[in-house]
Amino acid sequence: MDDGSVEAQKELVLFLARSLVDEPDDVRVEVVDDDRRTTLELTVAQEDLGKVIGKDGRTARAIRTLLSSMQSRSRRRVLLDILE
């Protein structure tokens, strides 16, 4: 996957997470690459964790669905990990 696509996905996650939380300045997304996939590690303030995950994980699942639709043309998987 080219860097532009990963960067666009990172920016999407940043935008969505900052829109959901009370402390947008604490939102961080790190890109971690390995041989077969890229992982976006999302970190938010502890009190905002529930807002990003959502009830029964629905918000996190929706963000992952958006990421998956962005990567449909590439062979490389991009995963989202929400870190505590």
PDB file of N, CA, C and O in Angstrom, chain B, residues numbered from 101:
ATOM      1  N   MET B 101       0.844  -1.169   0.000  1.00  0.00           N
ATOM      2  CA  MET B 101       0.000   0.000   0.000  1.00  0.00           C
ATOM      3  C   MET B 101       0.889   1.231   0.000  1.00  0.00           C
ATOM      4  O   MET B 101       1.911   1.271   0.686  1.00  0.00           O
ATOM      5  N   ASP B 102       0.505   2.209  -0.753  1.00  0.00           N
ATOM      6  CA  ASP B 102       1.340   3.404  -0.799  1.00  0.00           C
ATOM      7  C   ASP B 102       1.130   4.250   0.449  1.00  0.00           C
ATOM      8  O   ASP B 102       0.115   4.148   1.136  1.00  0.00           O
ATOM      9  N   ASP B 103       2.124   5.086   0.716  1.00  0.00           N
ATOM     10  CA  ASP B 103       2.090   5.904   1.927  1.00  0.00           C
ATOM     11  C   ASP B 103       0.936   6.897   1.922  1.00  0.00           C
ATOM     12  O   ASP B 103       0.410   7.237   2.982  1.00  0.00           O
ATOM     13  N   GLY B 104       0.535   7.369   0.739  1.00  0.00           N
ATOM     14  CA  GLY B 104      -0.571   8.312   0.660  1.00  0.00           C
ATOM     15  C   GLY B 104      -1.864   7.712   1.163  1.00  0.00           C
ATOM     16  O   GLY B 104      -2.643   8.389   1.834  1.00  0.00           O
ATOM     17  N   SER B 105      -2.102   6.462   0.851  1.00  0.00           N
ATOM     18  CA  SER B 105      -3.318   5.789   1.297  1.00  0.00           C
ATOM     19  C   SER B 105      -3.312   5.602   2.814  1.00  0.00           C
ATOM     20  O   SER B 105      -4.323   5.837   3.475  1.00  0.00           O
ATOM     21  N   VAL B 106      -2.184   5.183   3.357  1.00  0.00           N
ATOM     22  CA  VAL B 106      -2.071   5.020   4.807  1.00  0.00           C
ATOM     23  C   VAL B 106      -2.216   6.371   5.493  1.00  0.00           C
ATOM     24  O   VAL B 106      -2.861   6.475   6.536  1.00  0.00           O
ATOM     25  N   GLU B 107      -1.629   7.387   4.920  1.00  0.00           N
ATOM     26  CA  GLU B 107      -1.727   8.723   5.505  1.00  0.00           C
ATOM     27  C   GLU B 107      -3.177   9.214   5.485  1.00  0.00           C
ATOM     28  O   GLU B 107      -3.632   9.839   6.443  1.00  0.00           O
ATOM     29  N   ALA B 108      -3.898   8.935   4.405  1.00  0.00           N
ATOM     30  CA  ALA B 108      -5.310   9.326   4.319  1.00  0.00           C
ATOM     31  C   ALA B 108      -6.130   8.585   5.371  1.00  0.00           C
ATOM     32  O   ALA B 108      -7.022   9.170   5.984  1.00  0.00           O
ATOM     33  N   GLN B 109      -5.839   7.314   5.582  1.00  0.00           N
ATOM     34  CA  GLN B 109      -6.551   6.545   6.594  1.00  0.00           C
ATOM     35  C   GLN B 109      -6.229   7.056   7.995  1.00  0.00           C
ATOM     36  O   GLN B 109      -7.113   7.133   8.849  1.00  0.00           O
ATOM     37  N   LYS B 110      -4.971   7.404   8.229  1.00  0.00           N
ATOM     38  CA  LYS B 110      -4.572   7.959   9.523  1.00  0.00           C
ATOM     39  C   LYS B 110      -5.306   9.280   9.774  1.00  0.00           C
ATOM     40  O   LYS B 110      -5.805   9.516  10.875  1.00  0.00           O
ATOM     41  N   GLU B 111      -5.368  10.126   8.767  1.00  0.00           N
ATOM     42  CA  GLU B 111      -6.056  11.415   8.911  1.00  0.00           C
ATOM     43  C   GLU B 111      -7.548  11.222   9.154  1.00  0.00           C
ATOM     44  O   GLU B 111      -8.149  11.979   9.917  1.00  0.00           O
ATOM     45  N   LEU B 112      -8.154  10.224   8.519  1.00  0.00           N
ATOM     46  CA  LEU B 112      -9.566   9.930   8.753  1.00  0.00           C
ATOM     47  C   LEU B 112      -9.806   9.521  10.204  1.00  0.00           C
ATOM     48  O   LEU B 112     -10.740  10.005  10.843  1.00  0.00           O
ATOM     49  N   VAL B 113      -8.965   8.632  10.721  1.00  0.00           N
ATOM     50  CA  VAL B 113      -9.102   8.184  12.109  1.00  0.00           C
ATOM     51  C   VAL B 113      -8.910   9.363  13.064  1.00  0.00           C
ATOM     52  O   VAL B 113      -9.663   9.506  14.027  1.00  0.00           O
ATOM     53  N   LEU B 114      -7.917  10.199  12.808  1.00  0.00           N
ATOM     54  CA  LEU B 114      -7.696  11.387  13.646  1.00  0.00           C
ATOM     55  C   LEU B 114      -8.920  12.296  13.648  1.00  0.00           C
ATOM     56  O   LEU B 114      -9.368  12.741  14.705  1.00  0.00           O
ATOM     57  N   PHE B 115      -9.455  12.568  12.468  1.00  0.00           N
ATOM     58  CA  PHE B 115     -10.623  13.445  12.349  1.00  0.00           C
ATOM     59  C   PHE B 115     -11.818  12.878  13.105  1.00  0.00           C
ATOM     60  O   PHE B 115     -12.462  13.585  13.880  1.00  0.00           O
ATOM     61  N   LEU B 116     -12.111  11.606  12.880  1.00  0.00           N
ATOM     62  CA  LEU B 116     -13.262  10.988  13.535  1.00  0.00           C
ATOM     63  C   LEU B 116     -13.093  10.957  15.052  1.00  0.00           C
ATOM     64  O   LEU B 116     -14.017  11.304  15.788  1.00  0.00           O
ATOM     65  N   ALA B 117     -11.926  10.545  15.517  1.00  0.00           N
ATOM     66  CA  ALA B 117     -11.692  10.450  16.962  1.00  0.00           C
ATOM     67  C   ALA B 117     -11.762  11.826  17.621  1.00  0.00           C
ATOM     68  O   ALA B 117     -12.367  11.975  18.683  1.00  0.00           O
ATOM     69  N   ARG B 118     -11.150  12.824  16.999  1.00  0.00           N
ATOM     70  CA  ARG B 118     -11.181  14.176  17.578  1.00  0.00           C
ATOM     71  C   ARG B 118     -12.598  14.733  17.611  1.00  0.00           C
ATOM     72  O   ARG B 118     -12.932  15.529  18.489  1.00  0.00           O
ATOM     73  N   SER B 119     -13.430  14.320  16.664  1.00  0.00           N
ATOM     74  CA  SER B 119     -14.826  14.774  16.636  1.00  0.00           C
ATOM     75  C   SER B 119     -15.655  14.139  17.743  1.00  0.00           C
ATOM     76  O   SER B 119     -16.670  14.701  18.156  1.00  0.00           O
ATOM     77  N   LEU B 120     -15.237  12.978  18.226  1.00  0.00           N
ATOM     78  CA  LEU B 120     -16.011  12.230  19.212  1.00  0.00           C
ATOM     79  C   LEU B 120     -15.667  12.555  20.663  1.00  0.00           C
ATOM     80  O   LEU B 120     -16.519  12.422  21.541  1.00  0.00           O
ATOM     81  N   VAL B 121     -14.439  12.977  20.926  1.00  0.00           N
ATOM     82  CA  VAL B 121     -13.943  13.060  22.303  1.00  0.00           C
ATOM     83  C   VAL B 121     -14.054  14.471  22.887  1.00  0.00           C
ATOM     84  O   VAL B 121     -14.265  15.446  22.165  1.00  0.00           O
ATOM     85  N   ASP B 122     -13.904  14.552  24.215  1.00  0.00           N
ATOM     86  CA  ASP B 122     -13.891  15.835  24.910  1.00  0.00           C
ATOM     87  C   ASP B 122     -12.501  16.465  24.924  1.00  0.00           C
ATOM     88  O   ASP B 122     -12.373  17.682  25.063  1.00  0.00           O
ATOM     89  N   GLU B 123     -11.467  15.650  24.781  1.00  0.00           N
ATOM     90  CA  GLU B 123     -10.076  16.122  24.808  1.00  0.00           C
ATOM     91  C   GLU B 123      -9.398  15.830  23.466  1.00  0.00           C
ATOM     92  O   GLU B 123      -8.573  14.920  23.385  1.00  0.00           O
ATOM     93  N   PRO B 124      -9.728  16.586  22.411  1.00  0.00           N
ATOM     94  CA  PRO B 124      -9.179  16.283  21.082  1.00  0.00           C
ATOM     95  C   PRO B 124      -7.657  16.429  20.989  1.00  0.00           C
ATOM     96  O   PRO B 124      -7.032  15.818  20.122  1.00  0.00           O
ATOM     97  N   ASP B 125      -7.060  17.229  21.867  1.00  0.00           N
ATOM     98  CA  ASP B 125      -5.604  17.399  21.830  1.00  0.00           C
ATOM     99  C   ASP B 125      -4.870  16.152  22.304  1.00  0.00           C
ATOM    100  O   ASP B 125      -3.674  16.007  22.047  1.00  0.00           O
ATOM    101  N   ASP B 126      -5.568  15.247  22.994  1.00  0.00           N
ATOM    102  CA  ASP B 126      -4.952  14.015  23.489  1.00  0.00           C
ATOM    103  C   ASP B 126      -5.047  12.851  22.499  1.00  0.00           C
ATOM    104  O   ASP B 126      -4.570  11.756  22.794  1.00  0.00           O
ATOM    105  N   VAL B 127      -5.649  13.070  21.345  1.00  0.00           N
ATOM    106  CA  VAL B 127      -5.803  12.000  20.351  1.00  0.00           C
ATOM    107  C   VAL B 127      -4.494  11.825  19.585  1.00  0.00           C
ATOM    108  O   VAL B 127      -3.924  12.788  19.071  1.00  0.00           O
ATOM    109  N   ARG B 128      -4.032  10.583  19.520  1.00  0.00           N
ATOM    110  CA  ARG B 128      -2.804  10.243  18.789  1.00  0.00           C
ATOM    111  C   ARG B 128      -3.059   9.006  17.933  1.00  0.00           C
ATOM    112  O   ARG B 128      -3.760   8.087  18.356  1.00  0.00           O
ATOM    113  N   VAL B 129      -2.493   8.986  16.736  1.00  0.00           N
ATOM    114  CA  VAL B 129      -2.547   7.796  15.877  1.00  0.00           C
ATOM    115  C   VAL B 129      -1.130   7.503  15.414  1.00  0.00           C
ATOM    116  O   VAL B 129      -0.489   8.335  14.772  1.00  0.00           O
ATOM    117  N   GLU B 130      -0.650   6.321  15.743  1.00  0.00           N
ATOM    118  CA  GLU B 130       0.677   5.869  15.319  1.00  0.00           C
ATOM    119  C   GLU B 130       0.512   4.789  14.259  1.00  0.00           C
ATOM    120  O   GLU B 130      -0.381   3.947  14.357  1.00  0.00           O
ATOM    121  N   VAL B 131       1.369   4.814  13.253  1.00  0.00           N
ATOM    122  CA  VAL B 131       1.348   3.815  12.193  1.00  0.00           C
ATOM    123  C   VAL B 131       2.445   2.793  12.474  1.00  0.00           C
ATOM    124  O   VAL B 131       3.613   3.151  12.625  1.00  0.00           O
ATOM    125  N   VAL B 132       2.057   1.507  12.544  1.00  0.00           N
ATOM    126  CA  VAL B 132       3.001   0.419  12.798  1.00  0.00           C
ATOM    127  C   VAL B 132       2.899  -0.548  11.615  1.00  0.00           C
ATOM    128  O   VAL B 132       1.843  -1.130  11.369  1.00  0.00           O
ATOM    129  N   ASP B 133       4.005  -0.713  10.887  1.00  0.00           N
ATOM    130  CA  ASP B 133       4.039  -1.599   9.721  1.00  0.00           C
ATOM    131  C   ASP B 133       4.729  -2.905  10.056  1.00  0.00           C
ATOM    132  O   ASP B 133       5.706  -2.925  10.804  1.00  0.00           O
ATOM    133  N   ASP B 134       4.220  -4.000   9.500  1.00  0.00           N
ATOM    134  CA  ASP B 134       4.965  -5.254   9.480  1.00  0.00           C
ATOM    135  C   ASP B 134       4.848  -5.825   8.064  1.00  0.00           C
ATOM    136  O   ASP B 134       4.424  -5.118   7.150  1.00  0.00           O
ATOM    137  N   ASP B 135       5.213  -7.074   7.874  1.00  0.00           N
ATOM    138  CA  ASP B 135       5.300  -7.635   6.528  1.00  0.00           C
ATOM    139  C   ASP B 135       3.982  -7.634   5.761  1.00  0.00           C
ATOM    140  O   ASP B 135       3.964  -7.331   4.568  1.00  0.00           O
ATOM    141  N   ARG B 136       2.887  -7.968   6.425  1.00  0.00           N
ATOM    142  CA  ARG B 136       1.630  -8.154   5.711  1.00  0.00           C
ATOM    143  C   ARG B 136       0.554  -7.132   6.010  1.00  0.00           C
ATOM    144  O   ARG B 136      -0.457  -7.084   5.308  1.00  0.00           O
ATOM    145  N   ARG B 137       0.742  -6.320   7.026  1.00  0.00           N
ATOM    146  CA  ARG B 137      -0.320  -5.388   7.382  1.00  0.00           C
ATOM    147  C   ARG B 137       0.248  -4.119   8.022  1.00  0.00           C
ATOM    148  O   ARG B 137       1.404  -4.054   8.443  1.00  0.00           O
ATOM    149  N   THR B 138      -0.614  -3.139   8.069  1.00  0.00           N
ATOM    150  CA  THR B 138      -0.313  -1.884   8.745  1.00  0.00           C
ATOM    151  C   THR B 138      -1.339  -1.739   9.862  1.00  0.00           C
ATOM    152  O   THR B 138      -2.530  -1.973   9.658  1.00  0.00           O
ATOM    153  N   THR B 139      -0.872  -1.355  11.029  1.00  0.00           N
ATOM    154  CA  THR B 139      -1.764  -1.155  12.166  1.00  0.00           C
ATOM    155  C   THR B 139      -1.762   0.324  12.536  1.00  0.00           C
ATOM    156  O   THR B 139      -0.706   0.938  12.690  1.00  0.00           O
ATOM    157  N   LEU B 140      -2.949   0.881  12.674  1.00  0.00           N
ATOM    158  CA  LEU B 140      -3.107   2.236  13.179  1.00  0.00           C
ATOM    159  C   LEU B 140      -3.459   2.108  14.650  1.00  0.00           C
ATOM    160  O   LEU B 140      -4.501   1.552  14.995  1.00  0.00           O
ATOM    161  N   GLU B 141      -2.598   2.619  15.516  1.00  0.00           N
ATOM    162  CA  GLU B 141      -2.813   2.539  16.961  1.00  0.00           C
ATOM    163  C   GLU B 141      -3.364   3.869  17.446  1.00  0.00           C
ATOM    164  O   GLU B 141      -2.670   4.885  17.436  1.00  0.00           O
ATOM    165  N   LEU B 142      -4.615   3.850  17.870  1.00  0.00           N
ATOM    166  CA  LEU B 142      -5.315   5.045  18.326  1.00  0.00           C
ATOM    167  C   LEU B 142      -5.229   5.138  19.844  1.00  0.00           C
ATOM    168  O   LEU B 142      -5.556   4.188  20.556  1.00  0.00           O
ATOM    169  N   THR B 143      -4.787   6.291  20.329  1.00  0.00           N
ATOM    170  CA  THR B 143      -4.716   6.552  21.760  1.00  0.00           C
ATOM    171  C   THR B 143      -5.518   7.817  22.048  1.00  0.00           C
ATOM    172  O   THR B 143      -5.354   8.836  21.378  1.00  0.00           O
ATOM    173  N   VAL B 144      -6.389   7.738  23.056  1.00  0.00           N
ATOM    174  CA  VAL B 144      -7.174   8.897  23.490  1.00  0.00           C
ATOM    175  C   VAL B 144      -7.058   9.007  25.004  1.00  0.00           C
ATOM    176  O   VAL B 144      -6.533   8.106  25.658  1.00  0.00           O
ATOM    177  N   ALA B 145      -7.544  10.101  25.556  1.00  0.00           N
ATOM    178  CA  ALA B 145      -7.564  10.260  27.019  1.00  0.00           C
ATOM    179  C   ALA B 145      -8.417   9.151  27.629  1.00  0.00           C
ATOM    180  O   ALA B 145      -9.406   8.722  27.036  1.00  0.00           O
ATOM    181  N   GLN B 146      -8.032   8.697  28.802  1.00  0.00           N
ATOM    182  CA  GLN B 146      -8.722   7.582  29.454  1.00  0.00           C
ATOM    183  C   GLN B 146     -10.232   7.825  29.576  1.00  0.00           C
ATOM    184  O   GLN B 146     -11.029   6.913  29.356  1.00  0.00           O
ATOM    185  N   GLU B 147     -10.619   9.048  29.926  1.00  0.00           N
ATOM    186  CA  GLU B 147     -12.046   9.339  30.091  1.00  0.00           C
ATOM    187  C   GLU B 147     -12.809   9.377  28.764  1.00  0.00           C
ATOM    188  O   GLU B 147     -14.040   9.349  28.766  1.00  0.00           O
ATOM    189  N   ASP B 148     -12.100   9.440  27.634  1.00  0.00           N
ATOM    190  CA  ASP B 148     -12.732   9.455  26.312  1.00  0.00           C
ATOM    191  C   ASP B 148     -12.765   8.088  25.637  1.00  0.00           C
ATOM    192  O   ASP B 148     -13.322   7.950  24.548  1.00  0.00           O
ATOM    193  N   LEU B 149     -12.187   7.099  26.262  1.00  0.00           N
ATOM    194  CA  LEU B 149     -12.097   5.769  25.660  1.00  0.00           C
ATOM    195  C   LEU B 149     -13.472   5.211  25.295  1.00  0.00           C
ATOM    196  O   LEU B 149     -13.644   4.653  24.211  1.00  0.00           O
ATOM    197  N   GLY B 150     -14.433   5.354  26.171  1.00  0.00           N
ATOM    198  CA  GLY B 150     -15.778   4.847  25.911  1.00  0.00           C
ATOM    199  C   GLY B 150     -16.452   5.524  24.732  1.00  0.00           C
ATOM    200  O   GLY B 150     -17.245   4.898  24.028  1.00  0.00           O
ATOM    201  N   LYS B 151     -16.148   6.789  24.510  1.00  0.00           N
ATOM    202  CA  LYS B 151     -16.743   7.520  23.391  1.00  0.00           C
ATOM    203  C   LYS B 151     -16.231   7.008  22.054  1.00  0.00           C
ATOM    204  O   LYS B 151     -16.971   6.985  21.071  1.00  0.00           O
ATOM    205  N   VAL B 152     -14.971   6.597  22.013  1.00  0.00           N
ATOM    206  CA  VAL B 152     -14.386   6.097  20.776  1.00  0.00           C
ATOM    207  C   VAL B 152     -14.817   4.650  20.510  1.00  0.00           C
ATOM    208  O   VAL B 152     -15.001   4.252  19.360  1.00  0.00           O
ATOM    209  N   ILE B 153     -14.973   3.878  21.573  1.00  0.00           N
ATOM    210  CA  ILE B 153     -15.390   2.487  21.409  1.00  0.00           C
ATOM    211  C   ILE B 153     -16.894   2.410  21.158  1.00  0.00           C
ATOM    212  O   ILE B 153     -17.337   1.651  20.297  1.00  0.00           O
ATOM    213  N   GLY B 154     -17.672   3.176  21.891  1.00  0.00           N
ATOM    214  CA  GLY B 154     -19.121   3.189  21.708  1.00  0.00           C
ATOM    215  C   GLY B 154     -19.803   2.030  22.413  1.00  0.00           C
ATOM    216  O   GLY B 154     -19.150   1.110  22.907  1.00  0.00           O
ATOM    217  N   LYS B 155     -21.117   2.089  22.452  1.00  0.00           N
ATOM    218  CA  LYS B 155     -21.910   1.047  23.106  1.00  0.00           C
ATOM    219  C   LYS B 155     -21.776  -0.254  22.320  1.00  0.00           C
ATOM    220  O   LYS B 155     -22.040  -0.301  21.118  1.00  0.00           O
ATOM    221  N   ASP B 156     -21.365  -1.301  23.015  1.00  0.00           N
ATOM    222  CA  ASP B 156     -21.133  -2.621  22.403  1.00  0.00           C
ATOM    223  C   ASP B 156     -20.114  -2.570  21.268  1.00  0.00           C
ATOM    224  O   ASP B 156     -20.116  -3.443  20.400  1.00  0.00           O
ATOM    225  N   GLY B 157     -19.243  -1.559  21.262  1.00  0.00           N
ATOM    226  CA  GLY B 157     -18.200  -1.467  20.243  1.00  0.00           C
ATOM    227  C   GLY B 157     -18.682  -0.962  18.898  1.00  0.00           C
ATOM    228  O   GLY B 157     -17.975  -1.092  17.898  1.00  0.00           O
ATOM    229  N   ARG B 158     -19.863  -0.395  18.857  1.00  0.00           N
ATOM    230  CA  ARG B 158     -20.438   0.029  17.571  1.00  0.00           C
ATOM    231  C   ARG B 158     -19.650   1.146  16.899  1.00  0.00           C
ATOM    232  O   ARG B 158     -19.459   1.118  15.683  1.00  0.00           O
ATOM    233  N   THR B 159     -19.193   2.120  17.665  1.00  0.00           N
ATOM    234  CA  THR B 159     -18.443   3.234  17.078  1.00  0.00           C
ATOM    235  C   THR B 159     -17.117   2.741  16.518  1.00  0.00           C
ATOM    236  O   THR B 159     -16.741   3.106  15.404  1.00  0.00           O
ATOM    237  N   ALA B 160     -16.405   1.918  17.276  1.00  0.00           N
ATOM    238  CA  ALA B 160     -15.133   1.365  16.801  1.00  0.00           C
ATOM    239  C   ALA B 160     -15.358   0.527  15.547  1.00  0.00           C
ATOM    240  O   ALA B 160     -14.571   0.602  14.603  1.00  0.00           O
ATOM    241  N   ARG B 161     -16.414  -0.261  15.530  1.00  0.00           N
ATOM    242  CA  ARG B 161     -16.724  -1.098  14.361  1.00  0.00           C
ATOM    243  C   ARG B 161     -17.013  -0.227  13.136  1.00  0.00           C
ATOM    244  O   ARG B 161     -16.603  -0.565  12.025  1.00  0.00           O
ATOM    245  N   ALA B 162     -17.717   0.892  13.333  1.00  0.00           N
ATOM    246  CA  ALA B 162     -18.028   1.801  12.227  1.00  0.00           C
ATOM    247  C   ALA B 162     -16.750   2.421  11.660  1.00  0.00           C
ATOM    248  O   ALA B 162     -16.607   2.538  10.443  1.00  0.00           O
ATOM    249  N   ILE B 163     -15.829   2.814  12.528  1.00  0.00           N
ATOM    250  CA  ILE B 163     -14.550   3.376  12.056  1.00  0.00           C
ATOM    251  C   ILE B 163     -13.778   2.317  11.280  1.00  0.00           C
ATOM    252  O   ILE B 163     -13.204   2.614  10.233  1.00  0.00           O
ATOM    253  N   ARG B 164     -13.759   1.088  11.780  1.00  0.00           N
ATOM    254  CA  ARG B 164     -13.061  -0.005  11.081  1.00  0.00           C
ATOM    255  C   ARG B 164     -13.701  -0.283   9.719  1.00  0.00           C
ATOM    256  O   ARG B 164     -13.001  -0.600   8.757  1.00  0.00           O
ATOM    257  N   THR B 165     -15.023  -0.167   9.637  1.00  0.00           N
ATOM    258  CA  THR B 165     -15.713  -0.370   8.363  1.00  0.00           C
ATOM    259  C   THR B 165     -15.297   0.700   7.356  1.00  0.00           C
ATOM    260  O   THR B 165     -15.059   0.396   6.187  1.00  0.00           O
ATOM    261  N   LEU B 166     -15.208   1.945   7.804  1.00  0.00           N
ATOM    262  CA  LEU B 166     -14.749   3.019   6.915  1.00  0.00           C
ATOM    263  C   LEU B 166     -13.326   2.761   6.422  1.00  0.00           C
ATOM    264  O   LEU B 166     -13.027   2.959   5.244  1.00  0.00           O
ATOM    265  N   LEU B 167     -12.455   2.324   7.320  1.00  0.00           N
ATOM    266  CA  LEU B 167     -11.081   2.012   6.927  1.00  0.00           C
ATOM    267  C   LEU B 167     -11.059   0.881   5.907  1.00  0.00           C
ATOM    268  O   LEU B 167     -10.306   0.933   4.935  1.00  0.00           O
ATOM    269  N   SER B 168     -11.869  -0.124   6.124  1.00  0.00           N
ATOM    270  CA  SER B 168     -11.879  -1.265   5.217  1.00  0.00           C
ATOM    271  C   SER B 168     -12.391  -0.859   3.838  1.00  0.00           C
ATOM    272  O   SER B 168     -11.922  -1.394   2.834  1.00  0.00           O
ATOM    273  N   SER B 169     -13.327   0.061   3.765  1.00  0.00           N
ATOM    274  CA  SER B 169     -13.809   0.510   2.459  1.00  0.00           C
ATOM    275  C   SER B 169     -12.747   1.331   1.728  1.00  0.00           C
ATOM    276  O   SER B 169     -12.717   1.348   0.498  1.00  0.00           O
ATOM    277  N   MET B 170     -11.888   2.001   2.466  1.00  0.00           N
ATOM    278  CA  MET B 170     -10.806   2.767   1.842  1.00  0.00           C
ATOM    279  C   MET B 170      -9.712   1.863   1.281  1.00  0.00           C
ATOM    280  O   MET B 170      -9.015   2.252   0.344  1.00  0.00           O
ATOM    281  N   GLN B 171      -9.551   0.674   1.835  1.00  0.00           N
ATOM    282  CA  GLN B 171      -8.451  -0.187   1.438  1.00  0.00           C
ATOM    283  C   GLN B 171      -8.882  -1.278   0.463  1.00  0.00           C
ATOM    284  O   GLN B 171      -8.084  -2.161   0.149  1.00  0.00           O
ATOM    285  N   SER B 172     -10.103  -1.242  -0.018  1.00  0.00           N
ATOM    286  CA  SER B 172     -10.623  -2.343  -0.818  1.00  0.00           C
ATOM    287  C   SER B 172      -9.793  -2.618  -2.073  1.00  0.00           C
ATOM    288  O   SER B 172      -9.779  -3.750  -2.556  1.00  0.00           O
ATOM    289  N   ARG B 173      -9.112  -1.626  -2.603  1.00  0.00           N
ATOM    290  CA  ARG B 173      -8.325  -1.838  -3.817  1.00  0.00           C
ATOM    291  C   ARG B 173      -6.904  -2.308  -3.555  1.00  0.00           C
ATOM    292  O   ARG B 173      -6.209  -2.704  -4.491  1.00  0.00           O
ATOM    293  N   SER B 174      -6.462  -2.275  -2.327  1.00  0.00           N
ATOM    294  CA  SER B 174      -5.087  -2.676  -2.033  1.00  0.00           C
ATOM    295  C   SER B 174      -5.050  -4.091  -1.485  1.00  0.00           C
ATOM    296  O   SER B 174      -6.069  -4.625  -1.045  1.00  0.00           O
ATOM    297  N   ARG B 175      -3.888  -4.685  -1.515  1.00  0.00           N
ATOM    298  CA  ARG B 175      -3.727  -6.039  -0.979  1.00  0.00           C
ATOM    299  C   ARG B 175      -3.265  -6.031   0.478  1.00  0.00           C
ATOM    300  O   ARG B 175      -3.286  -7.068   1.141  1.00  0.00           O
ATOM    301  N   ARG B 176      -2.862  -4.902   0.963  1.00  0.00           N
ATOM    302  CA  ARG B 176      -2.330  -4.793   2.315  1.00  0.00           C
ATOM    303  C   ARG B 176      -3.438  -4.427   3.287  1.00  0.00           C
ATOM    304  O   ARG B 176      -4.209  -3.501   3.036  1.00  0.00           O
ATOM    305  N   ARG B 177      -3.520  -5.146   4.389  1.00  0.00           N
ATOM    306  CA  ARG B 177      -4.545  -4.895   5.402  1.00  0.00           C
ATOM    307  C   ARG B 177      -4.140  -3.751   6.316  1.00  0.00           C
ATOM    308  O   ARG B 177      -2.973  -3.608   6.680  1.00  0.00           O
ATOM    309  N   VAL B 178      -5.112  -2.950   6.674  1.00  0.00           N
ATOM    310  CA  VAL B 178      -4.911  -1.895   7.662  1.00  0.00           C
ATOM    311  C   VAL B 178      -5.866  -2.185   8.804  1.00  0.00           C
ATOM    312  O   VAL B 178      -7.077  -2.283   8.608  1.00  0.00           O
ATOM    313  N   LEU B 179      -5.306  -2.323  10.006  1.00  0.00           N
ATOM    314  CA  LEU B 179      -6.077  -2.624  11.201  1.00  0.00           C
ATOM    315  C   LEU B 179      -6.093  -1.408  12.118  1.00  0.00           C
ATOM    316  O   LEU B 179      -5.180  -0.583  12.094  1.00  0.00           O
ATOM    317  N   LEU B 180      -7.136  -1.311  12.920  1.00  0.00           N
ATOM    318  CA  LEU B 180      -7.228  -0.252  13.923  1.00  0.00           C
ATOM    319  C   LEU B 180      -7.200  -0.876  15.298  1.00  0.00           C
ATOM    320  O   LEU B 180      -8.044  -1.708  15.631  1.00  0.00           O
ATOM    321  N   ASP B 181      -6.229  -0.475  16.096  1.00  0.00           N
ATOM    322  CA  ASP B 181      -6.151  -0.882  17.510  1.00  0.00           C
ATOM    323  C   ASP B 181      -6.412   0.359  18.355  1.00  0.00           C
ATOM    324  O   ASP B 181      -5.800   1.408  18.151  1.00  0.00           O
ATOM    325  N   ILE B 182      -7.327   0.221  19.300  1.00  0.00           N
ATOM    326  CA  ILE B 182      -7.609   1.315  20.232  1.00  0.00           C
ATOM    327  C   ILE B 182      -6.919   0.958  21.541  1.00  0.00           C
ATOM    328  O   ILE B 182      -7.292  -0.004  22.213  1.00  0.00           O
ATOM    329  N   LEU B 183      -5.912   1.742  21.893  1.00  0.00           N
ATOM    330  CA  LEU B 183      -5.081   1.441  23.064  1.00  0.00           C
ATOM    331  C   LEU B 183      -5.613   2.157  24.290  1.00  0.00           C
ATOM    332  O   LEU B 183      -6.148   3.263  24.207  1.00  0.00           O
ATOM    333  N   GLU B 184      -5.452   1.498  25.433  1.00  0.00           N
ATOM    334  CA  GLU B 184      -5.849   2.096  26.710  1.00  0.00           C
ATOM    335  C   GLU B 184      -4.726   2.897  27.298  1.00  0.00           C
ATOM    336  O   GLU B 184      -4.878   3.475  28.374  1.00  0.00           O
TER     337      GLU B 184
END
